Amino acid sequence: MDEAERSLPGAGRLAPRRAALVHLSRAVLADPAEAERHFASALAAPVLSPRPLERARALLAYGEWLRRRRRIVEARSSLTEAETAFRSLGARPWTARAQAELRAAGAQGLSTEPDAFTLLTPQQQQIVRLAARGLTNREIAEKLYLSPRTVSSHLYRAFPKLGITVRSQLRDVVETVDATA
């Protein structure tokens, strides 16, 4: 990073972008007292605006940093902006990472991708539909001739795929799927 920073005066057109990336790198590696200043400098750089993936990655790093310092409310806004950008760019792994960070920050009501429901196995889809109607795990298990523990396992695996954190959000997911079908 020191070498990259020393090369800034002779970088010409690349200097602003390189400076933003140096600030971002320094932010990730700096002690907490200095990190926020570097994040702010990187995110304030106008050169990142026409580069939405780079800006979203910077927002994600900043949101992760904020969350780890228990500044949850501030973290959610950066993470939400990053998740929205990743989703619009179709960067699924980055979208998933941002959603995981948002869930860790306690965000609720994350938007699900329209095709997320199709990523579930047929049995998971059936269990999700029954849970969305308000049935308990035991009731679903009796209806499908499964153990309640199996039902719980399927729901546990379905939640991250759907981008939700609580059972009450299943109804919204199923309504969205049914409305688009």
N, CA, C and O atoms as a DFTB+ gen file, in Angstrom:
724 C
 N C O
     1  1       0.823      -1.192       0.000
     2  2       0.000       0.000       0.000
     3  2       0.866       1.254       0.000
     4  3       0.548       2.247      -0.653
     5  1       1.964       1.187       0.743
     6  2       2.849       2.354       0.774
     7  2       3.366       2.664      -0.627
     8  3       3.437       3.822      -1.036
     9  1       3.723       1.612      -1.350
    10  2       4.238       1.801      -2.718
    11  2       3.142       2.382      -3.617
    12  3       3.404       3.286      -4.411
    13  1       1.934       1.872      -3.493
    14  2       0.823       2.397      -4.294
    15  2       0.562       3.859      -3.958
    16  3       0.286       4.670      -4.842
    17  1       0.651       4.183      -2.691
    18  2       0.422       5.574      -2.283
    19  2       1.532       6.502      -2.795
    20  3       1.265       7.635      -3.195
    21  1       2.777       6.010      -2.780
    22  2       3.885       6.828      -3.289
    23  2       3.779       7.043      -4.796
    24  3       4.286       8.034      -5.322
    25  1       3.120       6.114      -5.489
    26  2       3.018       6.235      -6.950
    27  2       1.876       7.145      -7.398
    28  3       1.730       7.393      -8.595
    29  1       1.071       7.645      -6.475
    30  2      -0.089       8.479      -6.827
    31  2       0.263       9.724      -7.639
    32  3      -0.435      10.016      -8.609
    33  1       1.317      10.476      -7.288
    34  2       1.600      11.687      -8.072
    35  2       1.862      11.406      -9.551
    36  3       1.541      12.240     -10.399
    37  1       2.427      10.273      -9.869
    38  2       2.713       9.966     -11.271
    39  2       1.683       9.073     -11.920
    40  3       1.918       8.568     -13.018
    41  1       0.541       8.860     -11.272
    42  2      -0.457       7.924     -11.792
    43  2      -1.375       8.539     -12.839
    44  3      -2.114       7.813     -13.504
    45  1      -1.347       9.838     -13.001
    46  2      -2.172      10.490     -14.026
    47  2      -3.652      10.273     -13.792
    48  3      -4.166      10.535     -12.704
    49  1      -4.348       9.783     -14.837
    50  2      -5.803       9.557     -14.773
    51  2      -6.183       8.514     -13.736
    52  3      -7.296       8.540     -13.210
    53  1      -5.276       7.601     -13.438
    54  2      -5.580       6.528     -12.489
    55  2      -5.467       6.961     -11.033
    56  3      -5.898       6.232     -10.139
    57  1      -4.898       8.125     -10.782
    58  2      -4.627       8.569      -9.417
    59  2      -5.871       8.604      -8.520
    60  3      -5.807       8.099      -7.399
    61  1      -6.994       9.172      -8.958
    62  2      -8.157       9.216      -8.052
    63  2      -8.661       7.821      -7.662
    64  3      -8.969       7.567      -6.498
    65  1      -8.739       6.933      -8.637
    66  2      -9.208       5.576      -8.337
    67  2      -8.215       4.866      -7.431
    68  3      -8.605       4.216      -6.462
    69  1      -6.945       4.989      -7.744
    70  2      -5.915       4.342      -6.936
    71  2      -5.946       4.895      -5.511
    72  3      -5.773       4.144      -4.551
    73  1      -6.162       6.197      -5.371
    74  2      -6.234       6.803      -4.033
    75  2      -7.413       6.238      -3.246
    76  3      -7.285       5.940      -2.058
    77  1      -8.550       6.092      -3.904
    78  2      -9.727       5.523      -3.231
    79  2      -9.455       4.094      -2.788
    80  3      -9.827       3.703      -1.681
    81  1      -8.813       3.320      -3.641
    82  2      -8.515       1.928      -3.294
    83  2      -7.471       1.834      -2.183
    84  3      -7.522       0.922      -1.357
    85  1      -6.533       2.764      -2.162
    86  2      -5.544       2.801      -1.079
    87  2      -6.255       3.105       0.239
    88  3      -5.981       2.469       1.257
    89  1      -7.169       4.081       0.219
    90  2      -7.916       4.401       1.440
    91  2      -8.734       3.191       1.911
    92  3      -8.784       2.893       3.104
    93  1      -9.358       2.514       0.979
    94  2     -10.153       1.346       1.345
    95  2      -9.259       0.256       1.932
    96  3      -9.612      -0.361       2.937
    97  1      -8.121       0.020       1.319
    98  2      -7.188      -0.993       1.835
    99  2      -6.687      -0.608       3.220
   100  3      -6.610      -1.446       4.118
   101  1      -6.353       0.644       3.381
   102  2      -5.883       1.109       4.695
   103  2      -6.990       0.979       5.747
   104  3      -6.717       0.646       6.900
   105  1      -8.222       1.241       5.351
   106  2      -9.349       1.129       6.282
   107  2      -9.501      -0.292       6.794
   108  3      -9.740      -0.513       7.981
   109  1      -9.360      -1.249       5.895
   110  2      -9.525      -2.655       6.285
   111  2      -8.416      -3.084       7.238
   112  3      -8.648      -3.902       8.129
   113  1      -7.223      -2.545       7.060
   114  2      -6.072      -2.972       7.853
   115  2      -5.765      -2.076       9.057
   116  3      -4.992      -2.466       9.933
   117  1      -6.351      -0.904       9.108
   118  2      -6.007       0.077      10.152
   119  2      -6.623      -0.274      11.496
   120  3      -7.557      -1.071      11.585
   121  1      -6.080       0.340      12.533
   122  2      -6.688       0.202      13.849
   123  2      -8.001       0.991      13.838
   124  3      -8.162       1.908      13.033
   125  1      -8.934       0.646      14.720
   126  2     -10.264       1.277      14.692
   127  2     -10.267       2.799      14.730
   128  3     -11.157       3.428      14.156
   129  1      -9.301       3.390      15.386
   130  2      -9.270       4.854      15.480
   131  2      -9.028       5.510      14.124
   132  3      -9.512       6.614      13.875
   133  1      -8.292       4.848      13.256
   134  2      -7.964       5.403      11.942
   135  2      -8.862       4.871      10.820
   136  3      -9.023       5.525       9.790
   137  1      -9.436       3.703      11.018
   138  2     -10.167       3.019       9.940
   139  2     -11.331       3.843       9.410
   140  3     -11.517       3.943       8.198
   141  1     -12.100       4.423      10.285
   142  2     -13.300       5.140       9.831
   143  2     -12.945       6.314       8.918
   144  3     -13.658       6.582       7.951
   145  1     -11.869       7.003       9.213
   146  2     -11.430       8.123       8.369
   147  2     -11.100       7.632       6.960
   148  3     -11.428       8.289       5.972
   149  1     -10.452       6.477       6.879
   150  2     -10.107       5.918       5.568
   151  2     -11.358       5.443       4.819
   152  3     -11.472       5.645       3.610
   153  1     -12.295       4.812       5.538
   154  2     -13.549       4.408       4.890
   155  2     -14.271       5.635       4.334
   156  3     -14.748       5.624       3.199
   157  1     -14.343       6.678       5.136
   158  2     -15.032       7.901       4.702
   159  2     -14.362       8.486       3.460
   160  3     -15.051       8.917       2.535
   161  1     -13.042       8.506       3.426
   162  2     -12.322       9.035       2.261
   163  2     -12.580       8.188       1.018
   164  3     -12.785       8.717      -0.075
   165  1     -12.567       6.877       1.195
   166  2     -12.790       5.987       0.049
   167  2     -14.205       6.150      -0.496
   168  3     -14.398       6.248      -1.708
   169  1     -15.195       6.179       0.395
   170  2     -16.585       6.270      -0.050
   171  2     -16.943       7.656      -0.580
   172  3     -17.881       7.793      -1.366
   173  1     -16.215       8.673      -0.164
   174  2     -16.479      10.026      -0.650
   175  2     -15.866      10.272      -2.026
   176  3     -16.182      11.268      -2.676
   177  1     -15.004       9.383      -2.464
   178  2     -14.330       9.573      -3.754
   179  2     -15.338       9.475      -4.893
   180  3     -15.985       8.440      -5.052
   181  1     -15.483      10.541      -5.694
   182  2     -16.452      10.513      -6.796
   183  2     -16.095       9.478      -7.871
   184  3     -16.949       9.090      -8.669
   185  1     -14.855       9.041      -7.887
   186  2     -14.425       8.087      -8.902
   187  2     -15.119       6.726      -8.733
   188  3     -15.176       5.944      -9.682
   189  1     -15.646       6.438      -7.538
   190  2     -16.332       5.158      -7.330
   191  2     -17.778       5.173      -7.831
   192  3     -18.366       4.112      -8.044
   193  1     -18.345       6.340      -8.019
   194  2     -19.739       6.424      -8.472
   195  2     -19.981       5.720      -9.801
   196  3     -20.960       4.982      -9.912
   197  1     -19.139       5.910     -10.816
   198  2     -19.384       5.193     -12.065
   199  2     -18.939       3.720     -12.015
   200  3     -19.048       3.003     -13.010
   201  1     -18.450       3.285     -10.882
   202  2     -18.019       1.897     -10.703
   203  2     -18.860       1.276      -9.580
   204  3     -18.391       1.162      -8.447
   205  1     -20.086       0.878      -9.887
   206  2     -21.000       0.445      -8.828
   207  2     -20.526      -0.790      -8.059
   208  3     -20.796      -0.907      -6.864
   209  1     -19.827      -1.706      -8.720
   210  2     -19.363      -2.892      -8.002
   211  2     -18.296      -2.513      -6.974
   212  3     -18.327      -2.996      -5.843
   213  1     -17.370      -1.665      -7.356
   214  2     -16.331      -1.235      -6.416
   215  2     -16.934      -0.456      -5.252
   216  3     -16.543      -0.638      -4.099
   217  1     -17.889       0.413      -5.568
   218  2     -18.540       1.189      -4.503
   219  2     -19.309       0.261      -3.562
   220  3     -19.255       0.425      -2.344
   221  1     -20.018      -0.707      -4.125
   222  2     -20.787      -1.645      -3.296
   223  2     -19.854      -2.475      -2.410
   224  3     -20.171      -2.739      -1.250
   225  1     -18.721      -2.879      -2.949
   226  2     -17.757      -3.639      -2.140
   227  2     -17.211      -2.777      -1.006
   228  3     -16.993      -3.272       0.100
   229  1     -16.990      -1.499      -1.270
   230  2     -16.528      -0.585      -0.221
   231  2     -17.614      -0.403       0.850
   232  3     -17.317      -0.387       2.045
   233  1     -18.865      -0.268       0.414
   234  2     -19.974      -0.149       1.361
   235  2     -20.117      -1.405       2.211
   236  3     -20.374      -1.323       3.412
   237  1     -19.950      -2.566       1.586
   238  2     -20.033      -3.821       2.317
   239  2     -18.928      -3.905       3.369
   240  3     -19.185      -4.268       4.517
   241  1     -17.711      -3.574       2.980
   242  2     -16.593      -3.615       3.933
   243  2     -16.842      -2.657       5.099
   244  3     -16.576      -2.989       6.254
   245  1     -17.355      -1.471       4.786
   246  2     -17.640      -0.490       5.832
   247  2     -18.774      -0.988       6.738
   248  3     -18.695      -0.863       7.960
   249  1     -19.810      -1.544       6.144
   250  2     -20.921      -2.089       6.932
   251  2     -20.478      -3.224       7.837
   252  3     -20.900      -3.310       8.991
   253  1     -19.623      -4.098       7.310
   254  2     -19.087      -5.194       8.130
   255  2     -18.284      -4.623       9.298
   256  3     -18.410      -5.078      10.435
   257  1     -17.469      -3.636       9.004
   258  2     -16.639      -3.015      10.034
   259  2     -17.520      -2.382      11.114
   260  3     -17.270      -2.555      12.306
   261  1     -18.545      -1.653      10.692
   262  2     -19.453      -1.022      11.650
   263  2     -20.171      -2.057      12.507
   264  3     -20.304      -1.887      13.719
   265  1     -20.632      -3.127      11.870
   266  2     -21.357      -4.153      12.623
   267  2     -20.463      -4.802      13.666
   268  3     -20.906      -5.074      14.782
   269  1     -19.233      -5.045      13.319
   270  2     -18.311      -5.669      14.256
   271  2     -17.944      -4.737      15.418
   272  3     -17.431      -5.183      16.445
   273  1     -18.211      -3.456      15.244
   274  2     -17.998      -2.502      16.327
   275  2     -19.311      -2.186      17.036
   276  3     -19.410      -1.236      17.812
   277  1     -20.305      -3.004      16.749
   278  2     -21.630      -2.915      17.373
   279  2     -22.339      -1.591      17.098
   280  3     -23.106      -1.103      17.928
   281  1     -22.079      -1.027      15.948
   282  2     -22.778       0.184      15.498
   283  2     -23.807      -0.278      14.460
   284  3     -23.718       0.042      13.274
   285  1     -24.764      -1.026      14.947
   286  2     -25.703      -1.776      14.118
   287  2     -26.536      -0.880      13.207
   288  3     -26.669      -1.173      12.018
   289  1     -27.093       0.190      13.730
   290  2     -27.975       1.053      12.932
   291  2     -27.205       1.646      11.751
   292  3     -27.708       1.673      10.628
   293  1     -25.996       2.117      12.007
   294  2     -25.177       2.667      10.926
   295  2     -24.796       1.578       9.927
   296  3     -24.763       1.812       8.719
   297  1     -24.512       0.397      10.444
   298  2     -24.115      -0.715       9.575
   299  2     -25.237      -1.084       8.609
   300  3     -24.987      -1.345       7.432
   301  1     -26.463      -1.106       9.103
   302  2     -27.590      -1.515       8.251
   303  2     -27.736      -0.645       7.013
   304  3     -28.022      -1.158       5.931
   305  1     -27.545       0.669       7.152
   306  2     -27.721       1.526       5.982
   307  2     -26.658       1.230       4.921
   308  3     -26.980       1.157       3.735
   309  1     -25.406       1.058       5.326
   310  2     -24.353       0.722       4.358
   311  2     -24.586      -0.655       3.747
   312  3     -24.436      -0.846       2.540
   313  1     -24.951      -1.605       4.592
   314  2     -25.172      -2.968       4.102
   315  2     -26.381      -3.037       3.167
   316  3     -26.360      -3.767       2.176
   317  1     -27.423      -2.285       3.481
   318  2     -28.608      -2.272       2.617
   319  2     -28.273      -1.668       1.260
   320  3     -28.689      -2.190       0.226
   321  1     -27.522      -0.572       1.259
   322  2     -27.125       0.054      -0.006
   323  2     -26.247      -0.896      -0.825
   324  3     -26.392      -0.992      -2.043
   325  1     -25.337      -1.593      -0.143
   326  2     -24.471      -2.562      -0.834
   327  2     -25.295      -3.713      -1.403
   328  3     -25.095      -4.116      -2.549
   329  1     -26.216      -4.241      -0.607
   330  2     -27.041      -5.370      -1.051
   331  2     -27.885      -4.983      -2.263
   332  3     -28.018      -5.768      -3.201
   333  1     -28.446      -3.798      -2.250
   334  2     -29.248      -3.320      -3.372
   335  2     -28.402      -3.196      -4.636
   336  3     -28.840      -3.577      -5.722
   337  1     -27.196      -2.666      -4.493
   338  2     -26.301      -2.524      -5.652
   339  2     -25.893      -3.886      -6.195
   340  3     -25.915      -4.099      -7.407
   341  1     -25.523      -4.808      -5.316
   342  2     -25.127      -6.146      -5.758
   343  2     -26.282      -6.846      -6.474
   344  3     -26.094      -7.501      -7.499
   345  1     -27.479      -6.690      -5.910
   346  2     -28.661      -7.324      -6.516
   347  2     -28.904      -6.761      -7.915
   348  3     -29.174      -7.516      -8.849
   349  1     -28.810      -5.432      -8.064
   350  2     -29.062      -4.813      -9.373
   351  2     -27.997      -5.207     -10.393
   352  3     -28.266      -5.249     -11.594
   353  1     -26.793      -5.495      -9.913
   354  2     -25.709      -5.912     -10.811
   355  2     -25.750      -7.411     -11.108
   356  3     -25.026      -7.894     -11.979
   357  1     -26.592      -8.140     -10.388
   358  2     -26.662      -9.589     -10.578
   359  2     -25.468     -10.322      -9.981
   360  3     -25.144     -11.432     -10.402
   361  1     -24.816      -9.707      -9.006
   362  2     -23.652     -10.320      -8.351
   363  2     -24.138     -11.171      -7.183
   364  3     -24.105     -10.742      -6.030
   365  1     -24.586     -12.374      -7.495
   366  2     -25.236     -13.221      -6.484
   367  2     -24.362     -13.556      -5.272
   368  3     -24.847     -13.465      -4.144
   369  1     -23.101     -13.938      -5.455
   370  2     -22.306     -14.230      -4.249
   371  2     -22.155     -13.008      -3.338
   372  3     -22.199     -13.126      -2.114
   373  1     -21.980     -11.844      -3.946
   374  2     -21.859     -10.625      -3.153
   375  2     -23.201     -10.263      -2.515
   376  3     -23.241      -9.783      -1.382
   377  1     -24.300     -10.493      -3.240
   378  2     -25.631     -10.245      -2.680
   379  2     -25.848     -11.123      -1.462
   380  3     -26.330     -10.657      -0.430
   381  1     -25.488     -12.400      -1.585
   382  2     -25.656     -13.337      -0.469
   383  2     -24.821     -12.908       0.733
   384  3     -25.275     -12.984       1.875
   385  1     -23.613     -12.465       0.470
   386  2     -22.743     -12.017       1.571
   387  2     -23.341     -10.796       2.268
   388  3     -23.346     -10.720       3.496
   389  1     -23.842      -9.845       1.484
   390  2     -24.456      -8.653       2.069
   391  2     -25.719      -9.025       2.855
   392  3     -25.974      -8.462       3.920
   393  1     -26.503      -9.966       2.336
   394  2     -27.699     -10.398       3.049
   395  2     -27.338     -11.082       4.361
   396  3     -28.006     -10.879       5.375
   397  1     -26.289     -11.885       4.343
   398  2     -25.844     -12.554       5.575
   399  2     -25.432     -11.509       6.620
   400  3     -25.752     -11.645       7.800
   401  1     -24.730     -10.478       6.181
   402  2     -24.333      -9.409       7.102
   403  2     -25.561      -8.654       7.616
   404  3     -25.622      -8.286       8.790
   405  1     -26.531      -8.426       6.737
   406  2     -27.759      -7.749       7.168
   407  2     -28.514      -8.588       8.194
   408  3     -29.020      -8.062       9.186
   409  1     -28.585      -9.889       7.951
   410  2     -29.238     -10.761       8.934
   411  2     -28.498     -10.701      10.265
   412  3     -29.122     -10.640      11.324
   413  1     -27.164     -10.719      10.208
   414  2     -26.366     -10.636      11.435
   415  2     -26.586      -9.304      12.144
   416  3     -26.449      -9.217      13.364
   417  1     -26.923      -8.277      11.389
   418  2     -27.210      -6.961      11.963
   419  2     -28.666      -6.833      12.398
   420  3     -29.100      -5.767      12.834
   421  1     -29.412      -7.923      12.277
   422  2     -30.787      -7.935      12.744
   423  2     -31.801      -7.330      11.802
   424  3     -32.928      -7.039      12.202
   425  1     -31.412      -7.135      10.548
   426  2     -32.351      -6.565       9.583
   427  2     -33.455      -7.559       9.281
   428  3     -33.207      -8.756       9.138
   429  1     -34.653      -7.062       9.188
   430  2     -35.788      -7.912       8.850
   431  2     -36.405      -7.408       7.570
   432  3     -36.200      -6.262       7.169
   433  1     -37.169      -8.282       6.928
   434  2     -37.869      -7.884       5.717
   435  2     -36.945      -7.725       4.531
   436  3     -37.179      -6.880       3.666
   437  1     -35.884      -8.538       4.481
   438  2     -35.006      -8.477       3.321
   439  2     -35.786      -8.900       2.096
   440  3     -36.586      -9.834       2.149
   441  1     -35.554      -8.217       1.005
   442  2     -36.256      -8.585      -0.216
   443  2     -35.667      -9.870      -0.765
   444  3     -34.451     -10.063      -0.774
   445  1     -36.543     -10.738      -1.217
   446  2     -36.081     -11.991      -1.785
   447  2     -36.094     -11.900      -3.294
   448  3     -36.930     -11.213      -3.881
   449  1     -35.178     -12.586      -3.905
   450  2     -35.171     -12.627      -5.358
   451  2     -36.387     -13.430      -5.806
   452  3     -36.769     -14.389      -5.135
   453  1     -36.996     -13.062      -6.917
   454  2     -38.187     -13.772      -7.360
   455  2     -37.949     -15.262      -7.573
   456  3     -38.849     -16.070      -7.344
   457  1     -36.761     -15.628      -8.004
   458  2     -36.503     -17.044      -8.268
   459  2     -35.926     -17.773      -7.059
   460  3     -35.551     -18.939      -7.181
   461  1     -35.842     -17.126      -5.895
   462  2     -35.279     -17.768      -4.711
   463  2     -36.103     -18.978      -4.301
   464  3     -35.553     -19.985      -3.855
   465  1     -37.405     -18.885      -4.448
   466  2     -38.279     -19.999      -4.071
   467  2     -37.984     -21.232      -4.914
   468  3     -38.096     -22.358      -4.430
   469  1     -37.608     -21.026      -6.173
   470  2     -37.312     -22.166      -7.043
   471  2     -35.996     -22.841      -6.675
   472  3     -35.726     -23.955      -7.126
   473  1     -35.176     -22.182      -5.863
   474  2     -33.929     -22.800      -5.404
   475  2     -34.178     -23.851      -4.326
   476  3     -33.303     -24.664      -4.028
   477  1     -35.370     -23.830      -3.747
   478  2     -35.714     -24.808      -2.722
   479  2     -36.057     -26.150      -3.354
   480  3     -36.526     -26.218      -4.491
   481  1     -35.813     -27.212      -2.596
   482  2     -36.222     -28.535      -3.069
   483  2     -37.747     -28.592      -3.035
   484  3     -38.369     -27.792      -2.337
   485  1     -38.364     -29.517      -3.772
   486  2     -39.825     -29.614      -3.732
   487  2     -40.364     -29.819      -2.313
   488  3     -41.400     -29.261      -1.953
   489  1     -39.661     -30.619      -1.511
   490  2     -40.125     -30.837      -0.143
   491  2     -39.997     -29.561       0.688
   492  3     -40.876     -29.260       1.496
   493  1     -38.916     -28.812       0.496
   494  2     -38.773     -27.545       1.205
   495  2     -39.876     -26.572       0.798
   496  3     -40.421     -25.862       1.643
   497  1     -40.209     -26.538      -0.499
   498  2     -41.280     -25.657      -0.962
   499  2     -42.601     -26.021      -0.289
   500  3     -43.353     -25.145       0.139
   501  1     -42.872     -27.312      -0.201
   502  2     -44.111     -27.769       0.416
   503  2     -44.143     -27.394       1.904
   504  3     -45.164     -26.930       2.411
   505  1     -43.036     -27.596       2.584
   506  2     -42.956     -27.266       4.012
   507  2     -43.087     -25.755       4.222
   508  3     -43.767     -25.312       5.147
   509  1     -42.441     -24.971       3.371
   510  2     -42.530     -23.513       3.478
   511  2     -43.972     -23.056       3.274
   512  3     -44.458     -22.193       4.006
   513  1     -44.649     -23.620       2.300
   514  2     -46.049     -23.241       2.057
   515  2     -46.931     -23.552       3.268
   516  3     -47.785     -22.747       3.638
   517  1     -46.728     -24.713       3.881
   518  2     -47.527     -25.085       5.052
   519  2     -47.181     -24.200       6.250
   520  3     -48.071     -23.794       6.999
   521  1     -45.904     -23.901       6.431
   522  2     -45.498     -23.035       7.534
   523  2     -46.044     -21.619       7.329
   524  3     -46.402     -20.943       8.293
   525  1     -46.104     -21.183       6.089
   526  2     -46.638     -19.849       5.785
   527  2     -48.126     -19.763       6.129
   528  3     -48.632     -18.685       6.441
   529  1     -48.824     -20.896       6.070
   530  2     -50.249     -20.918       6.436
   531  2     -50.448     -20.925       7.947
   532  3     -51.579     -20.843       8.425
   533  1     -49.335     -21.023       8.713
   534  2     -49.440     -20.951      10.168
   535  2     -49.351     -22.287      10.878
   536  3     -49.511     -22.345      12.097
   537  1     -49.099     -23.365      10.145
   538  2     -48.986     -24.661      10.788
   539  2     -47.683     -24.752      11.576
   540  3     -46.671     -24.180      11.173
   541  1     -47.707     -25.461      12.688
   542  2     -46.498     -25.677      13.487
   543  2     -45.670     -26.784      12.845
   544  3     -46.142     -27.490      11.954
   545  1     -44.447     -26.924      13.303
   546  2     -43.597     -27.995      12.775
   547  2     -44.229     -29.361      13.008
   548  3     -44.165     -30.235      12.143
   549  1     -44.836     -29.543      14.171
   550  2     -45.470     -30.829      14.490
   551  2     -46.650     -31.095      13.539
   552  3     -46.821     -32.215      13.058
   553  1     -47.452     -30.074      13.275
   554  2     -48.597     -30.234      12.368
   555  2     -48.124     -30.530      10.942
   556  3     -48.703     -31.371      10.254
   557  1     -47.079     -29.840      10.506
   558  2     -46.525     -30.093       9.168
   559  2     -45.982     -31.510       9.097
   560  3     -46.180     -32.207       8.102
   561  1     -45.303     -31.935      10.145
   562  2     -44.720     -33.283      10.187
   563  2     -45.808     -34.348      10.084
   564  3     -45.649     -35.333       9.363
   565  1     -46.903     -34.154      10.799
   566  2     -48.008     -35.112      10.745
   567  2     -48.627     -35.168       9.351
   568  3     -48.968     -36.240       8.852
   569  1     -48.764     -34.016       8.742
   570  2     -49.387     -33.925       7.414
   571  2     -48.521     -34.583       6.340
   572  3     -49.046     -35.194       5.410
   573  1     -47.185     -34.460       6.464
   574  2     -46.279     -34.972       5.439
   575  2     -45.591     -36.283       5.833
   576  3     -44.729     -36.778       5.107
   577  1     -45.973     -36.836       6.978
   578  2     -45.380     -38.084       7.468
   579  2     -43.866     -37.962       7.634
   580  3     -43.098     -38.809       7.178
   581  1     -43.468     -36.885       8.297
   582  2     -42.067     -36.628       8.605
   583  2     -41.939     -36.422      10.110
   584  3     -42.941     -36.340      10.821
   585  1     -40.728     -36.342      10.580
   586  2     -40.533     -35.999      11.989
   587  2     -40.504     -34.472      12.108
   588  3     -40.114     -33.785      11.164
   589  1     -40.908     -33.947      13.249
   590  2     -40.843     -32.497      13.442
   591  2     -39.406     -31.968      13.286
   592  3     -39.189     -30.839      12.848
   593  1     -38.454     -32.796      13.648
   594  2     -37.053     -32.396      13.517
   595  2     -36.656     -32.247      12.042
   596  3     -35.895     -31.341      11.701
   597  1     -37.152     -33.108      11.179
   598  2     -36.888     -33.002       9.740
   599  2     -37.504     -31.724       9.185
   600  3     -36.884     -31.033       8.377
   601  1     -38.707     -31.413       9.610
   602  2     -39.374     -30.182       9.184
   603  2     -38.540     -28.972       9.609
   604  3     -38.311     -28.051       8.825
   605  1     -38.093     -28.994      10.862
   606  2     -37.270     -27.906      11.369
   607  2     -35.980     -27.763      10.557
   608  3     -35.551     -26.647      10.265
   609  1     -35.374     -28.868      10.201
   610  2     -34.144     -28.845       9.409
   611  2     -34.379     -28.242       8.030
   612  3     -33.565     -27.456       7.545
   613  1     -35.490     -28.608       7.401
   614  2     -35.805     -28.054       6.078
   615  2     -36.029     -26.544       6.156
   616  3     -35.566     -25.800       5.291
   617  1     -36.731     -26.097       7.182
   618  2     -36.962     -24.662       7.336
   619  2     -35.659     -23.924       7.618
   620  3     -35.437     -22.820       7.120
   621  1     -34.809     -24.539       8.414
   622  2     -33.509     -23.939       8.747
   623  2     -32.675     -23.721       7.484
   624  3     -31.976     -22.716       7.357
   625  1     -32.757     -24.665       6.561
   626  2     -32.006     -24.545       5.304
   627  2     -32.698     -23.613       4.305
   628  3     -32.036     -23.036       3.443
   629  1     -33.993     -23.464       4.409
   630  2     -34.742     -22.637       3.463
   631  2     -34.613     -21.145       3.768
   632  3     -34.593     -20.329       2.847
   633  1     -34.525     -20.781       5.040
   634  2     -34.493     -19.368       5.410
   635  2     -33.375     -18.593       4.713
   636  3     -33.657     -17.553       4.117
   637  1     -32.121     -19.049       4.759
   638  2     -31.068     -18.276       4.067
   639  2     -31.278     -18.202       2.563
   640  3     -30.970     -17.183       1.945
   641  1     -31.796     -19.262       1.971
   642  2     -32.045     -19.249       0.528
   643  2     -33.086     -18.208       0.167
   644  3     -33.016     -17.582      -0.892
   645  1     -34.053     -18.027       1.055
   646  2     -35.131     -17.059       0.808
   647  2     -34.773     -15.653       1.283
   648  3     -35.480     -14.692       0.980
   649  1     -33.679     -15.536       2.023
   650  2     -33.262     -14.229       2.510
   651  2     -34.126     -13.707       3.642
   652  3     -34.315     -12.499       3.776
   653  1     -34.650     -14.611       4.460
   654  2     -35.493     -14.202       5.581
   655  2     -34.858     -14.652       6.890
   656  3     -33.951     -15.483       6.906
   657  1     -35.351     -14.089       7.977
   658  2     -34.786     -14.416       9.284
   659  2     -35.806     -14.942      10.282
   660  3     -35.438     -15.579      11.269
   661  1     -37.083     -14.680      10.034
   662  2     -38.111     -15.137      10.967
   663  2     -39.259     -15.811      10.218
   664  3     -39.531     -15.511       9.056
   665  1     -39.910     -16.714      10.908
   666  2     -40.976     -17.524      10.328
   667  2     -42.136     -16.680       9.789
   668  3     -42.767     -17.049       8.798
   669  1     -42.408     -15.569      10.432
   670  2     -43.534     -14.731       9.999
   671  2     -43.334     -14.151       8.601
   672  3     -44.299     -13.719       7.970
   673  1     -42.102     -14.136       8.111
   674  2     -41.827     -13.606       6.771
   675  2     -42.178     -14.614       5.681
   676  3     -42.235     -14.255       4.505
   677  1     -42.414     -15.874       6.057
   678  2     -42.731     -16.895       5.051
   679  2     -44.001     -16.558       4.278
   680  3     -44.086     -16.798       3.074
   681  1     -44.984     -16.002       4.973
   682  2     -46.250     -15.667       4.312
   683  2     -46.022     -14.679       3.165
   684  3     -46.604     -14.826       2.091
   685  1     -45.176     -13.676       3.396
   686  2     -44.885     -12.687       2.353
   687  2     -44.181     -13.333       1.168
   688  3     -44.467     -13.012       0.014
   689  1     -43.263     -14.240       1.460
   690  2     -42.533     -14.931       0.393
   691  2     -43.497     -15.736      -0.477
   692  3     -43.451     -15.663      -1.705
   693  1     -44.375     -16.506       0.180
   694  2     -45.315     -17.357      -0.554
   695  2     -46.307     -16.492      -1.334
   696  3     -46.649     -16.827      -2.468
   697  1     -46.776     -15.387      -0.750
   698  2     -47.691     -14.494      -1.475
   699  2     -47.028     -13.907      -2.709
   700  3     -47.661     -13.789      -3.758
   701  1     -45.749     -13.534      -2.593
   702  2     -45.004     -13.000      -3.729
   703  2     -44.855     -14.040      -4.822
   704  3     -45.026     -13.737      -6.003
   705  1     -44.533     -15.269      -4.429
   706  2     -44.375     -16.357      -5.408
   707  2     -45.695     -16.642      -6.097
   708  3     -45.739     -16.802      -7.317
   709  1     -46.769     -16.707      -5.327
   710  2     -48.078     -16.987      -5.917
   711  2     -48.549     -15.860      -6.829
   712  3     -49.220     -16.107      -7.832
   713  1     -48.198     -14.627      -6.484
   714  2     -48.606     -13.487      -7.299
   715  2     -47.882     -13.442      -8.636
   716  3     -48.443     -12.982      -9.631
   717  1     -46.625     -13.923      -8.667
   718  2     -45.860     -13.919      -9.903
   719  2     -46.097     -15.167     -10.739
   720  3     -45.706     -15.218     -11.906
   721  1     -46.727     -16.164     -10.157
   722  2     -46.956     -17.424     -10.877
   723  2     -48.158     -17.350     -11.787
   724  3     -48.483     -18.326     -12.461
